[in-house]
Amino acid sequence: MIKVRNLKDTANEIPSGYGSWIAYWESQKGEATYCHRVGCSTTVDLEGAHVQKVSMHDRSWYIVPLCHTCNEHTDAFDVDINELVVVNPE
Ligand SMILES: [Zn+2]
């Protein structure tokens, strides 16, 4: 597990070559079928959320599927580190 935080105002720009951020995640991990916040696992209203590790050493942005409710959370939460897909700068 790793603690992450939602990034706010990460906006609407779409990754080049993909229809959405969740499509970008699915291109590497397969179909997104549930919310990846530990303790949630809702299967509806999934979004490709931008998150950042709660760490001084890694300021990269990552995508992970979250339900809409969890994507609105402002507190840090746990996800499986293997489910994070890094956002490569263009
Ligand atoms: Zn959730």
PDB file of the backbone (N, CA, C, O) and the ligand in Angstrom, with CONECT records:
HET     ZN  A 101       1
ATOM      1  N   MET A   1       0.837  -1.201   0.000  1.00  0.00           N
ATOM      2  CA  MET A   1       0.000   0.000   0.000  1.00  0.00           C
ATOM      3  C   MET A   1       0.866   1.243   0.000  1.00  0.00           C
ATOM      4  O   MET A   1       2.004   1.244   0.468  1.00  0.00           O
ATOM      5  N   ILE A   2       0.287   2.291  -0.539  1.00  0.00           N
ATOM      6  CA  ILE A   2       0.970   3.574  -0.496  1.00  0.00           C
ATOM      7  C   ILE A   2      -0.071   4.661  -0.295  1.00  0.00           C
ATOM      8  O   ILE A   2      -1.188   4.581  -0.806  1.00  0.00           O
ATOM      9  N   LYS A   3       0.322   5.682   0.465  1.00  0.00           N
ATOM     10  CA  LYS A   3      -0.581   6.813   0.692  1.00  0.00           C
ATOM     11  C   LYS A   3      -0.472   7.799  -0.461  1.00  0.00           C
ATOM     12  O   LYS A   3       0.618   8.184  -0.884  1.00  0.00           O
ATOM     13  N   VAL A   4      -1.645   8.195  -0.953  1.00  0.00           N
ATOM     14  CA  VAL A   4      -1.697   9.192  -2.023  1.00  0.00           C
ATOM     15  C   VAL A   4      -2.739  10.248  -1.671  1.00  0.00           C
ATOM     16  O   VAL A   4      -3.528  10.100  -0.738  1.00  0.00           O
ATOM     17  N   ARG A   5      -2.706  11.314  -2.454  1.00  0.00           N
ATOM     18  CA  ARG A   5      -3.606  12.432  -2.276  1.00  0.00           C
ATOM     19  C   ARG A   5      -4.148  12.812  -3.648  1.00  0.00           C
ATOM     20  O   ARG A   5      -3.414  12.786  -4.635  1.00  0.00           O
ATOM     21  N   ASN A   6      -5.406  13.159  -3.712  1.00  0.00           N
ATOM     22  CA  ASN A   6      -5.960  13.654  -4.972  1.00  0.00           C
ATOM     23  C   ASN A   6      -5.334  14.984  -5.345  1.00  0.00           C
ATOM     24  O   ASN A   6      -5.095  15.836  -4.489  1.00  0.00           O
ATOM     25  N   LEU A   7      -5.077  15.145  -6.601  1.00  0.00           N
ATOM     26  CA  LEU A   7      -4.633  16.432  -7.120  1.00  0.00           C
ATOM     27  C   LEU A   7      -5.861  17.208  -7.570  1.00  0.00           C
ATOM     28  O   LEU A   7      -6.737  16.671  -8.247  1.00  0.00           O
ATOM     29  N   LYS A   8      -5.912  18.463  -7.190  1.00  0.00           N
ATOM     30  CA  LYS A   8      -7.047  19.294  -7.567  1.00  0.00           C
ATOM     31  C   LYS A   8      -6.709  20.096  -8.811  1.00  0.00           C
ATOM     32  O   LYS A   8      -5.542  20.336  -9.119  1.00  0.00           O
ATOM     33  N   ASP A   9      -7.744  20.500  -9.512  1.00  0.00           N
ATOM     34  CA  ASP A   9      -7.571  21.359 -10.686  1.00  0.00           C
ATOM     35  C   ASP A   9      -6.628  20.745 -11.707  1.00  0.00           C
ATOM     36  O   ASP A   9      -5.854  21.453 -12.351  1.00  0.00           O
ATOM     37  N   THR A  10      -6.692  19.451 -11.851  1.00  0.00           N
ATOM     38  CA  THR A  10      -5.872  18.806 -12.864  1.00  0.00           C
ATOM     39  C   THR A  10      -6.587  18.795 -14.195  1.00  0.00           C
ATOM     40  O   THR A  10      -6.044  18.345 -15.204  1.00  0.00           O
ATOM     41  N   ALA A  11      -7.801  19.292 -14.187  1.00  0.00           N
ATOM     42  CA  ALA A  11      -8.449  19.728 -15.394  1.00  0.00           C
ATOM     43  C   ALA A  11      -8.773  18.681 -16.410  1.00  0.00           C
ATOM     44  O   ALA A  11      -8.793  17.474 -16.168  1.00  0.00           O
ATOM     45  N   ASN A  12      -9.026  19.234 -17.565  1.00  0.00           N
ATOM     46  CA  ASN A  12      -9.739  18.467 -18.564  1.00  0.00           C
ATOM     47  C   ASN A  12      -8.862  18.042 -19.708  1.00  0.00           C
ATOM     48  O   ASN A  12      -9.323  17.346 -20.613  1.00  0.00           O
ATOM     49  N   GLU A  13      -7.605  18.442 -19.693  1.00  0.00           N
ATOM     50  CA  GLU A  13      -6.832  18.054 -20.857  1.00  0.00           C
ATOM     51  C   GLU A  13      -6.735  16.536 -20.899  1.00  0.00           C
ATOM     52  O   GLU A  13      -6.590  15.867 -19.876  1.00  0.00           O
ATOM     53  N   ILE A  14      -6.820  16.024 -22.105  1.00  0.00           N
ATOM     54  CA  ILE A  14      -6.908  14.584 -22.339  1.00  0.00           C
ATOM     55  C   ILE A  14      -5.535  14.097 -22.774  1.00  0.00           C
ATOM     56  O   ILE A  14      -4.850  14.791 -23.525  1.00  0.00           O
ATOM     57  N   PRO A  15      -5.119  12.929 -22.324  1.00  0.00           N
ATOM     58  CA  PRO A  15      -3.820  12.423 -22.771  1.00  0.00           C
ATOM     59  C   PRO A  15      -3.838  12.169 -24.276  1.00  0.00           C
ATOM     60  O   PRO A  15      -4.824  11.659 -24.807  1.00  0.00           O
ATOM     61  N   SER A  16      -2.762  12.518 -24.959  1.00  0.00           N
ATOM     62  CA  SER A  16      -2.784  12.377 -26.414  1.00  0.00           C
ATOM     63  C   SER A  16      -2.876  10.905 -26.784  1.00  0.00           C
ATOM     64  O   SER A  16      -2.149  10.071 -26.244  1.00  0.00           O
ATOM     65  N   GLY A  17      -3.777  10.592 -27.709  1.00  0.00           N
ATOM     66  CA  GLY A  17      -3.959   9.222 -28.161  1.00  0.00           C
ATOM     67  C   GLY A  17      -5.007   8.445 -27.394  1.00  0.00           C
ATOM     68  O   GLY A  17      -5.263   7.283 -27.709  1.00  0.00           O
ATOM     69  N   TYR A  18      -5.623   9.060 -26.389  1.00  0.00           N
ATOM     70  CA  TYR A  18      -6.623   8.364 -25.571  1.00  0.00           C
ATOM     71  C   TYR A  18      -7.850   9.238 -25.426  1.00  0.00           C
ATOM     72  O   TYR A  18      -7.765  10.464 -25.505  1.00  0.00           O
ATOM     73  N   GLY A  19      -8.986   8.606 -25.213  1.00  0.00           N
ATOM     74  CA  GLY A  19     -10.227   9.361 -25.081  1.00  0.00           C
ATOM     75  C   GLY A  19     -10.422   9.958 -23.703  1.00  0.00           C
ATOM     76  O   GLY A  19     -11.208  10.890 -23.532  1.00  0.00           O
ATOM     77  N   SER A  20      -9.712   9.426 -22.715  1.00  0.00           N
ATOM     78  CA  SER A  20      -9.908   9.871 -21.338  1.00  0.00           C
ATOM     79  C   SER A  20      -8.737   9.351 -20.512  1.00  0.00           C
ATOM     80  O   SER A  20      -7.955   8.520 -20.974  1.00  0.00           O
ATOM     81  N   TRP A  21      -8.630   9.847 -19.297  1.00  0.00           N
ATOM     82  CA  TRP A  21      -7.558   9.366 -18.411  1.00  0.00           C
ATOM     83  C   TRP A  21      -7.786   7.932 -17.983  1.00  0.00           C
ATOM     84  O   TRP A  21      -6.825   7.196 -17.758  1.00  0.00           O
ATOM     85  N   ILE A  22      -9.046   7.517 -17.867  1.00  0.00           N
ATOM     86  CA  ILE A  22      -9.269   6.121 -17.485  1.00  0.00           C
ATOM     87  C   ILE A  22      -8.900   5.202 -18.650  1.00  0.00           C
ATOM     88  O   ILE A  22      -8.442   4.080 -18.431  1.00  0.00           O
ATOM     89  N   ALA A  23      -9.096   5.671 -19.892  1.00  0.00           N
ATOM     90  CA  ALA A  23      -8.663   4.880 -21.053  1.00  0.00           C
ATOM     91  C   ALA A  23      -7.141   4.743 -21.071  1.00  0.00           C
ATOM     92  O   ALA A  23      -6.602   3.697 -21.433  1.00  0.00           O
ATOM     93  N   TYR A  24      -6.468   5.806 -20.679  1.00  0.00           N
ATOM     94  CA  TYR A  24      -5.003   5.776 -20.582  1.00  0.00           C
ATOM     95  C   TYR A  24      -4.566   4.713 -19.563  1.00  0.00           C
ATOM     96  O   TYR A  24      -3.661   3.921 -19.828  1.00  0.00           O
ATOM     97  N   TRP A  25      -5.220   4.709 -18.400  1.00  0.00           N
ATOM     98  CA  TRP A  25      -4.904   3.719 -17.363  1.00  0.00           C
ATOM     99  C   TRP A  25      -5.188   2.308 -17.870  1.00  0.00           C
ATOM    100  O   TRP A  25      -4.384   1.393 -17.690  1.00  0.00           O
ATOM    101  N   GLU A  26      -6.351   2.149 -18.509  1.00  0.00           N
ATOM    102  CA  GLU A  26      -6.759   0.821 -18.998  1.00  0.00           C
ATOM    103  C   GLU A  26      -5.814   0.297 -20.079  1.00  0.00           C
ATOM    104  O   GLU A  26      -5.660  -0.915 -20.233  1.00  0.00           O
ATOM    105  N   SER A  27      -5.183   1.201 -20.828  1.00  0.00           N
ATOM    106  CA  SER A  27      -4.249   0.763 -21.867  1.00  0.00           C
ATOM    107  C   SER A  27      -3.064   0.034 -21.263  1.00  0.00           C
ATOM    108  O   SER A  27      -2.400  -0.744 -21.948  1.00  0.00           O
ATOM    109  N   GLN A  28      -2.791   0.274 -19.992  1.00  0.00           N
ATOM    110  CA  GLN A  28      -1.651  -0.381 -19.341  1.00  0.00           C
ATOM    111  C   GLN A  28      -2.065  -1.457 -18.349  1.00  0.00           C
ATOM    112  O   GLN A  28      -1.294  -2.374 -18.067  1.00  0.00           O
ATOM    113  N   LYS A  29      -3.278  -1.350 -17.817  1.00  0.00           N
ATOM    114  CA  LYS A  29      -3.664  -2.226 -16.705  1.00  0.00           C
ATOM    115  C   LYS A  29      -4.863  -3.119 -17.003  1.00  0.00           C
ATOM    116  O   LYS A  29      -5.203  -3.989 -16.201  1.00  0.00           O
ATOM    117  N   GLY A  30      -5.502  -2.911 -18.145  1.00  0.00           N
ATOM    118  CA  GLY A  30      -6.729  -3.654 -18.405  1.00  0.00           C
ATOM    119  C   GLY A  30      -7.933  -2.899 -17.890  1.00  0.00           C
ATOM    120  O   GLY A  30      -7.806  -1.812 -17.325  1.00  0.00           O
ATOM    121  N   GLU A  31      -9.103  -3.481 -18.089  1.00  0.00           N
ATOM    122  CA  GLU A  31     -10.338  -2.766 -17.796  1.00  0.00           C
ATOM    123  C   GLU A  31     -10.426  -2.360 -16.328  1.00  0.00           C
ATOM    124  O   GLU A  31     -10.157  -3.160 -15.431  1.00  0.00           O
ATOM    125  N   ALA A  32     -10.803  -1.120 -16.102  1.00  0.00           N
ATOM    126  CA  ALA A  32     -11.017  -0.632 -14.735  1.00  0.00           C
ATOM    127  C   ALA A  32     -12.413  -1.046 -14.291  1.00  0.00           C
ATOM    128  O   ALA A  32     -13.404  -0.630 -14.889  1.00  0.00           O
ATOM    129  N   THR A  33     -12.495  -1.860 -13.249  1.00  0.00           N
ATOM    130  CA  THR A  33     -13.800  -2.400 -12.857  1.00  0.00           C
ATOM    131  C   THR A  33     -14.227  -1.975 -11.456  1.00  0.00           C
ATOM    132  O   THR A  33     -15.360  -2.234 -11.050  1.00  0.00           O
ATOM    133  N   TYR A  34     -13.340  -1.331 -10.721  1.00  0.00           N
ATOM    134  CA  TYR A  34     -13.718  -0.928  -9.358  1.00  0.00           C
ATOM    135  C   TYR A  34     -12.830   0.218  -8.887  1.00  0.00           C
ATOM    136  O   TYR A  34     -11.749   0.457  -9.425  1.00  0.00           O
ATOM    137  N   CYS A  35     -13.318   0.915  -7.873  1.00  0.00           N
ATOM    138  CA  CYS A  35     -12.574   1.997  -7.238  1.00  0.00           C
ATOM    139  C   CYS A  35     -11.389   1.412  -6.475  1.00  0.00           C
ATOM    140  O   CYS A  35     -11.537   0.438  -5.736  1.00  0.00           O
ATOM    141  N   HIS A  36     -10.212   2.014  -6.659  1.00  0.00           N
ATOM    142  CA  HIS A  36      -8.995   1.459  -6.071  1.00  0.00           C
ATOM    143  C   HIS A  36      -8.623   2.061  -4.721  1.00  0.00           C
ATOM    144  O   HIS A  36      -7.564   1.739  -4.182  1.00  0.00           O
ATOM    145  N   ARG A  37      -9.462   2.921  -4.166  1.00  0.00           N
ATOM    146  CA  ARG A  37      -9.184   3.368  -2.800  1.00  0.00           C
ATOM    147  C   ARG A  37      -9.410   2.189  -1.863  1.00  0.00           C
ATOM    148  O   ARG A  37     -10.480   1.580  -1.879  1.00  0.00           O
ATOM    149  N   VAL A  38      -8.406   1.862  -1.043  1.00  0.00           N
ATOM    150  CA  VAL A  38      -8.535   0.736  -0.127  1.00  0.00           C
ATOM    151  C   VAL A  38      -9.704   0.998   0.806  1.00  0.00           C
ATOM    152  O   VAL A  38      -9.774   2.043   1.452  1.00  0.00           O
ATOM    153  N   GLY A  39     -10.619   0.041   0.870  1.00  0.00           N
ATOM    154  CA  GLY A  39     -11.790   0.197   1.723  1.00  0.00           C
ATOM    155  C   GLY A  39     -13.032   0.625   0.974  1.00  0.00           C
ATOM    156  O   GLY A  39     -14.109   0.703   1.564  1.00  0.00           O
ATOM    157  N   CYS A  40     -12.907   0.909  -0.324  1.00  0.00           N
ATOM    158  CA  CYS A  40     -14.085   1.335  -1.087  1.00  0.00           C
ATOM    159  C   CYS A  40     -14.539   0.215  -2.028  1.00  0.00           C
ATOM    160  O   CYS A  40     -15.459  -0.537  -1.705  1.00  0.00           O
ATOM    161  N   SER A  41     -13.894   0.110  -3.187  1.00  0.00           N
ATOM    162  CA  SER A  41     -14.192  -0.921  -4.187  1.00  0.00           C
ATOM    163  C   SER A  41     -15.579  -0.808  -4.813  1.00  0.00           C
ATOM    164  O   SER A  41     -16.129  -1.800  -5.293  1.00  0.00           O
ATOM    165  N   THR A  42     -16.142   0.393  -4.809  1.00  0.00           N
ATOM    166  CA  THR A  42     -17.345   0.675  -5.587  1.00  0.00           C
ATOM    167  C   THR A  42     -17.095   0.377  -7.064  1.00  0.00           C
ATOM    168  O   THR A  42     -15.975   0.541  -7.548  1.00  0.00           O
ATOM    169  N   THR A  43     -18.125  -0.058  -7.779  1.00  0.00           N
ATOM    170  CA  THR A  43     -17.948  -0.442  -9.179  1.00  0.00           C
ATOM    171  C   THR A  43     -18.612   0.526 -10.161  1.00  0.00           C
ATOM    172  O   THR A  43     -18.595   0.283 -11.368  1.00  0.00           O
ATOM    173  N   VAL A  44     -19.191   1.608  -9.666  1.00  0.00           N
ATOM    174  CA  VAL A  44     -19.869   2.559 -10.565  1.00  0.00           C
ATOM    175  C   VAL A  44     -19.224   3.942 -10.479  1.00  0.00           C
ATOM    176  O   VAL A  44     -18.501   4.253  -9.533  1.00  0.00           O
ATOM    177  N   ASP A  45     -19.504   4.761 -11.490  1.00  0.00           N
ATOM    178  CA  ASP A  45     -19.004   6.148 -11.543  1.00  0.00           C
ATOM    179  C   ASP A  45     -17.485   6.231 -11.444  1.00  0.00           C
ATOM    180  O   ASP A  45     -16.950   7.067 -10.715  1.00  0.00           O
ATOM    181  N   LEU A  46     -16.797   5.370 -12.172  1.00  0.00           N
ATOM    182  CA  LEU A  46     -15.331   5.366 -12.089  1.00  0.00           C
ATOM    183  C   LEU A  46     -14.724   6.469 -12.951  1.00  0.00           C
ATOM    184  O   LEU A  46     -15.183   6.755 -14.057  1.00  0.00           O
ATOM    185  N   GLU A  47     -13.684   7.069 -12.405  1.00  0.00           N
ATOM    186  CA  GLU A  47     -12.974   8.145 -13.088  1.00  0.00           C
ATOM    187  C   GLU A  47     -11.482   7.866 -13.002  1.00  0.00           C
ATOM    188  O   GLU A  47     -11.017   7.215 -12.066  1.00  0.00           O
ATOM    189  N   GLY A  48     -10.743   8.357 -13.971  1.00  0.00           N
ATOM    190  CA  GLY A  48      -9.287   8.252 -13.916  1.00  0.00           C
ATOM    191  C   GLY A  48      -8.741   9.407 -13.111  1.00  0.00           C
ATOM    192  O   GLY A  48      -8.533  10.497 -13.644  1.00  0.00           O
ATOM    193  N   ALA A  49      -8.505   9.178 -11.821  1.00  0.00           N
ATOM    194  CA  ALA A  49      -8.118  10.252 -10.910  1.00  0.00           C
ATOM    195  C   ALA A  49      -6.622  10.532 -10.994  1.00  0.00           C
ATOM    196  O   ALA A  49      -5.813   9.615 -11.133  1.00  0.00           O
ATOM    197  N   HIS A  50      -6.266  11.813 -10.908  1.00  0.00           N
ATOM    198  CA  HIS A  50      -4.866  12.211 -10.771  1.00  0.00           C
ATOM    199  C   HIS A  50      -4.508  12.208  -9.298  1.00  0.00           C
ATOM    200  O   HIS A  50      -5.190  12.836  -8.489  1.00  0.00           O
ATOM    201  N   VAL A  51      -3.445  11.508  -8.947  1.00  0.00           N
ATOM    202  CA  VAL A  51      -2.988  11.494  -7.557  1.00  0.00           C
ATOM    203  C   VAL A  51      -1.474  11.698  -7.516  1.00  0.00           C
ATOM    204  O   VAL A  51      -0.768  11.554  -8.514  1.00  0.00           O
ATOM    205  N   GLN A  52      -1.017  12.037  -6.320  1.00  0.00           N
ATOM    206  CA  GLN A  52       0.404  12.202  -6.064  1.00  0.00           C
ATOM    207  C   GLN A  52       0.708  11.447  -4.772  1.00  0.00           C
ATOM    208  O   GLN A  52      -0.094  11.461  -3.838  1.00  0.00           O
ATOM    209  N   LYS A  53       1.857  10.793  -4.720  1.00  0.00           N
ATOM    210  CA  LYS A  53       2.249  10.106  -3.490  1.00  0.00           C
ATOM    211  C   LYS A  53       2.491  11.126  -2.382  1.00  0.00           C
ATOM    212  O   LYS A  53       2.970  12.233  -2.629  1.00  0.00           O
ATOM    213  N   VAL A  54       2.145  10.726  -1.142  1.00  0.00           N
ATOM    214  CA  VAL A  54       2.453  11.576   0.009  1.00  0.00           C
ATOM    215  C   VAL A  54       3.905  11.274   0.368  1.00  0.00           C
ATOM    216  O   VAL A  54       4.191  10.481   1.265  1.00  0.00           O
ATOM    217  N   SER A  55       4.805  11.921  -0.347  1.00  0.00           N
ATOM    218  CA  SER A  55       6.227  11.609  -0.250  1.00  0.00           C
ATOM    219  C   SER A  55       7.003  12.821  -0.712  1.00  0.00           C
ATOM    220  O   SER A  55       6.601  13.508  -1.651  1.00  0.00           O
ATOM    221  N   MET A  56       8.101  13.078  -0.059  1.00  0.00           N
ATOM    222  CA  MET A  56       8.939  14.190  -0.475  1.00  0.00           C
ATOM    223  C   MET A  56       9.773  13.820  -1.694  1.00  0.00           C
ATOM    224  O   MET A  56      10.324  14.696  -2.360  1.00  0.00           O
ATOM    225  N   HIS A  57       9.866  12.548  -1.983  1.00  0.00           N
ATOM    226  CA  HIS A  57      10.864  12.085  -2.951  1.00  0.00           C
ATOM    227  C   HIS A  57      10.294  11.806  -4.322  1.00  0.00           C
ATOM    228  O   HIS A  57      11.051  11.644  -5.279  1.00  0.00           O
ATOM    229  N   ASP A  58       9.009  11.747  -4.439  1.00  0.00           N
ATOM    230  CA  ASP A  58       8.391  11.432  -5.726  1.00  0.00           C
ATOM    231  C   ASP A  58       7.249  12.408  -5.950  1.00  0.00           C
ATOM    232  O   ASP A  58       6.181  12.280  -5.351  1.00  0.00           O
ATOM    233  N   ARG A  59       7.483  13.388  -6.820  1.00  0.00           N
ATOM    234  CA  ARG A  59       6.461  14.392  -7.090  1.00  0.00           C
ATOM    235  C   ARG A  59       5.724  14.098  -8.388  1.00  0.00           C
ATOM    236  O   ARG A  59       5.007  14.956  -8.904  1.00  0.00           O
ATOM    237  N   SER A  60       5.895  12.895  -8.916  1.00  0.00           N
ATOM    238  CA  SER A  60       5.215  12.541 -10.167  1.00  0.00           C
ATOM    239  C   SER A  60       3.704  12.497  -9.968  1.00  0.00           C
ATOM    240  O   SER A  60       3.208  12.313  -8.857  1.00  0.00           O
ATOM    241  N   TRP A  61       2.997  12.669 -11.066  1.00  0.00           N
ATOM    242  CA  TRP A  61       1.549  12.492 -11.071  1.00  0.00           C
ATOM    243  C   TRP A  61       1.236  11.091 -11.566  1.00  0.00           C
ATOM    244  O   TRP A  61       1.897  10.564 -12.461  1.00  0.00           O
ATOM    245  N   TYR A  62       0.210  10.498 -10.960  1.00  0.00           N
ATOM    246  CA  TYR A  62      -0.219   9.151 -11.332  1.00  0.00           C
ATOM    247  C   TYR A  62      -1.723   9.135 -11.578  1.00  0.00           C
ATOM    248  O   TYR A  62      -2.469   9.972 -11.069  1.00  0.00           O
ATOM    249  N   ILE A  63      -2.141   8.159 -12.371  1.00  0.00           N
ATOM    250  CA  ILE A  63      -3.568   7.919 -12.591  1.00  0.00           C
ATOM    251  C   ILE A  63      -3.960   6.635 -11.881  1.00  0.00           C
ATOM    252  O   ILE A  63      -3.238   5.640 -11.936  1.00  0.00           O
ATOM    253  N   VAL A  64      -5.103   6.662 -11.217  1.00  0.00           N
ATOM    254  CA  VAL A  64      -5.673   5.457 -10.618  1.00  0.00           C
ATOM    255  C   VAL A  64      -7.201   5.577 -10.704  1.00  0.00           C
ATOM    256  O   VAL A  64      -7.740   6.667 -10.511  1.00  0.00           O
ATOM    257  N   PRO A  65      -7.897   4.485 -10.988  1.00  0.00           N
ATOM    258  CA  PRO A  65      -9.361   4.568 -11.059  1.00  0.00           C
ATOM    259  C   PRO A  65      -9.979   4.758  -9.669  1.00  0.00           C
ATOM    260  O   PRO A  65      -9.726   3.978  -8.752  1.00  0.00           O
ATOM    261  N   LEU A  66     -10.777   5.787  -9.536  1.00  0.00           N
ATOM    262  CA  LEU A  66     -11.532   6.029  -8.306  1.00  0.00           C
ATOM    263  C   LEU A  66     -12.975   6.274  -8.671  1.00  0.00           C
ATOM    264  O   LEU A  66     -13.275   6.739  -9.771  1.00  0.00           O
ATOM    265  N   CYS A  67     -13.881   5.960  -7.744  1.00  0.00           N
ATOM    266  CA  CYS A  67     -15.267   6.352  -7.952  1.00  0.00           C
ATOM    267  C   CYS A  67     -15.378   7.864  -7.761  1.00  0.00           C
ATOM    268  O   CYS A  67     -14.489   8.490  -7.185  1.00  0.00           O
ATOM    269  N   HIS A  68     -16.463   8.437  -8.240  1.00  0.00           N
ATOM    270  CA  HIS A  68     -16.600   9.891  -8.187  1.00  0.00           C
ATOM    271  C   HIS A  68     -16.490  10.405  -6.748  1.00  0.00           C
ATOM    272  O   HIS A  68     -15.867  11.439  -6.505  1.00  0.00           O
ATOM    273  N   THR A  69     -17.090   9.688  -5.797  1.00  0.00           N
ATOM    274  CA  THR A  69     -17.058  10.122  -4.399  1.00  0.00           C
ATOM    275  C   THR A  69     -15.626  10.160  -3.872  1.00  0.00           C
ATOM    276  O   THR A  69     -15.214  11.136  -3.246  1.00  0.00           O
ATOM    277  N   CYS A  70     -14.871   9.092  -4.130  1.00  0.00           N
ATOM    278  CA  CYS A  70     -13.486   9.057  -3.638  1.00  0.00           C
ATOM    279  C   CYS A  70     -12.614  10.093  -4.348  1.00  0.00           C
ATOM    280  O   CYS A  70     -11.654  10.601  -3.769  1.00  0.00           O
ATOM    281  N   ASN A  71     -12.945  10.404  -5.591  1.00  0.00           N
ATOM    282  CA  ASN A  71     -12.179  11.400  -6.336  1.00  0.00           C
ATOM    283  C   ASN A  71     -12.362  12.800  -5.757  1.00  0.00           C
ATOM    284  O   ASN A  71     -11.582  13.707  -6.045  1.00  0.00           O
ATOM    285  N   GLU A  72     -13.405  12.968  -4.937  1.00  0.00           N
ATOM    286  CA  GLU A  72     -13.646  14.257  -4.295  1.00  0.00           C
ATOM    287  C   GLU A  72     -12.964  14.361  -2.930  1.00  0.00           C
ATOM    288  O   GLU A  72     -12.940  15.436  -2.329  1.00  0.00           O
ATOM    289  N   HIS A  73     -12.412  13.250  -2.439  1.00  0.00           N
ATOM    290  CA  HIS A  73     -11.771  13.262  -1.120  1.00  0.00           C
ATOM    291  C   HIS A  73     -10.573  14.189  -1.101  1.00  0.00           C
ATOM    292  O   HIS A  73      -9.838  14.272  -2.085  1.00  0.00           O
ATOM    293  N   THR A  74     -10.371  14.877  -0.014  1.00  0.00           N
ATOM    294  CA  THR A  74      -9.201  15.738   0.109  1.00  0.00           C
ATOM    295  C   THR A  74      -8.163  15.155   1.065  1.00  0.00           C
ATOM    296  O   THR A  74      -7.019  15.607   1.081  1.00  0.00           O
ATOM    297  N   ASP A  75      -8.546  14.162   1.857  1.00  0.00           N
ATOM    298  CA  ASP A  75      -7.584  13.524   2.755  1.00  0.00           C
ATOM    299  C   ASP A  75      -6.758  12.481   2.007  1.00  0.00           C
ATOM    300  O   ASP A  75      -7.179  11.958   0.975  1.00  0.00           O
ATOM    301  N   ALA A  76      -5.580  12.189   2.545  1.00  0.00           N
ATOM    302  CA  ALA A  76      -4.754  11.127   1.976  1.00  0.00           C
ATOM    303  C   ALA A  76      -5.435   9.782   2.196  1.00  0.00           C
ATOM    304  O   ALA A  76      -6.168   9.599   3.168  1.00  0.00           O
ATOM    305  N   PHE A  77      -5.189   8.840   1.281  1.00  0.00           N
ATOM    306  CA  PHE A  77      -5.786   7.513   1.395  1.00  0.00           C
ATOM    307  C   PHE A  77      -4.831   6.494   0.800  1.00  0.00           C
ATOM    308  O   PHE A  77      -3.866   6.856   0.126  1.00  0.00           O
ATOM    309  N   ASP A  78      -5.102   5.211   1.051  1.00  0.00           N
ATOM    310  CA  ASP A  78      -4.229   4.131   0.593  1.00  0.00           C
ATOM    311  C   ASP A  78      -4.709   3.561  -0.728  1.00  0.00           C
ATOM    312  O   ASP A  78      -5.908   3.407  -0.961  1.00  0.00           O
ATOM    313  N   VAL A  79      -3.738   3.247  -1.597  1.00  0.00           N
ATOM    314  CA  VAL A  79      -4.017   2.458  -2.792  1.00  0.00           C
ATOM    315  C   VAL A  79      -2.908   1.417  -2.923  1.00  0.00           C
ATOM    316  O   VAL A  79      -1.866   1.516  -2.275  1.00  0.00           O
ATOM    317  N   ASP A  80      -3.149   0.419  -3.772  1.00  0.00           N
ATOM    318  CA  ASP A  80      -2.125  -0.564  -4.111  1.00  0.00           C
ATOM    319  C   ASP A  80      -1.122   0.109  -5.047  1.00  0.00           C
ATOM    320  O   ASP A  80      -1.496   0.599  -6.112  1.00  0.00           O
ATOM    321  N   ILE A  81       0.136   0.133  -4.653  1.00  0.00           N
ATOM    322  CA  ILE A  81       1.153   0.830  -5.441  1.00  0.00           C
ATOM    323  C   ILE A  81       1.250   0.279  -6.858  1.00  0.00           C
ATOM    324  O   ILE A  81       1.623   1.002  -7.782  1.00  0.00           O
ATOM    325  N   ASN A  82       0.918  -0.993  -7.035  1.00  0.00           N
ATOM    326  CA  ASN A  82       1.009  -1.595  -8.365  1.00  0.00           C
ATOM    327  C   ASN A  82      -0.066  -1.112  -9.314  1.00  0.00           C
ATOM    328  O   ASN A  82       0.013  -1.361 -10.517  1.00  0.00           O
ATOM    329  N   GLU A  83      -1.076  -0.422  -8.790  1.00  0.00           N
ATOM    330  CA  GLU A  83      -2.182   0.052  -9.632  1.00  0.00           C
ATOM    331  C   GLU A  83      -2.008   1.493 -10.078  1.00  0.00           C
ATOM    332  O   GLU A  83      -2.881   2.037 -10.754  1.00  0.00           O
ATOM    333  N   LEU A  84      -0.898   2.121  -9.712  1.00  0.00           N
ATOM    334  CA  LEU A  84      -0.641   3.495 -10.153  1.00  0.00           C
ATOM    335  C   LEU A  84       0.019   3.482 -11.528  1.00  0.00           C
ATOM    336  O   LEU A  84       0.974   2.742 -11.762  1.00  0.00           O
ATOM    337  N   VAL A  85      -0.497   4.304 -12.429  1.00  0.00           N
ATOM    338  CA  VAL A  85       0.111   4.465 -13.756  1.00  0.00           C
ATOM    339  C   VAL A  85       0.626   5.903 -13.847  1.00  0.00           C
ATOM    340  O   VAL A  85      -0.141   6.858 -13.721  1.00  0.00           O
ATOM    341  N   VAL A  86       1.909   6.039 -14.064  1.00  0.00           N
ATOM    342  CA  VAL A  86       2.516   7.372 -14.065  1.00  0.00           C
ATOM    343  C   VAL A  86       2.061   8.162 -15.286  1.00  0.00           C
ATOM    344  O   VAL A  86       1.871   7.610 -16.370  1.00  0.00           O
ATOM    345  N   VAL A  87       1.890   9.458 -15.087  1.00  0.00           N
ATOM    346  CA  VAL A  87       1.557  10.379 -16.171  1.00  0.00           C
ATOM    347  C   VAL A  87       2.867  10.907 -16.743  1.00  0.00           C
ATOM    348  O   VAL A  87       3.592  11.648 -16.079  1.00  0.00           O
ATOM    349  N   ASN A  88       3.159  10.525 -17.960  1.00  0.00           N
ATOM    350  CA  ASN A  88       4.405  10.986 -18.572  1.00  0.00           C
ATOM    351  C   ASN A  88       4.197  12.371 -19.153  1.00  0.00           C
ATOM    352  O   ASN A  88       3.223  12.599 -19.871  1.00  0.00           O
ATOM    353  N   PRO A  89       5.075  13.278 -18.862  1.00  0.00           N
ATOM    354  CA  PRO A  89       4.958  14.594 -19.477  1.00  0.00           C
ATOM    355  C   PRO A  89       5.101  14.491 -20.981  1.00  0.00           C
ATOM    356  O   PRO A  89       5.877  13.687 -21.497  1.00  0.00           O
ATOM    357  N   GLU A  90       4.340  15.321 -21.674  1.00  0.00           N
ATOM    358  CA  GLU A  90       4.391  15.298 -23.148  1.00  0.00           C
ATOM    359  C   GLU A  90       5.724  15.843 -23.633  1.00  0.00           C
ATOM    360  O   GLU A  90       5.963  15.907 -24.839  1.00  0.00           O
TER     361      GLU A  90
HETATM  362 ZN    ZN A 101     -14.414   4.844  -4.101  1.00  0.00          ZN2+
END
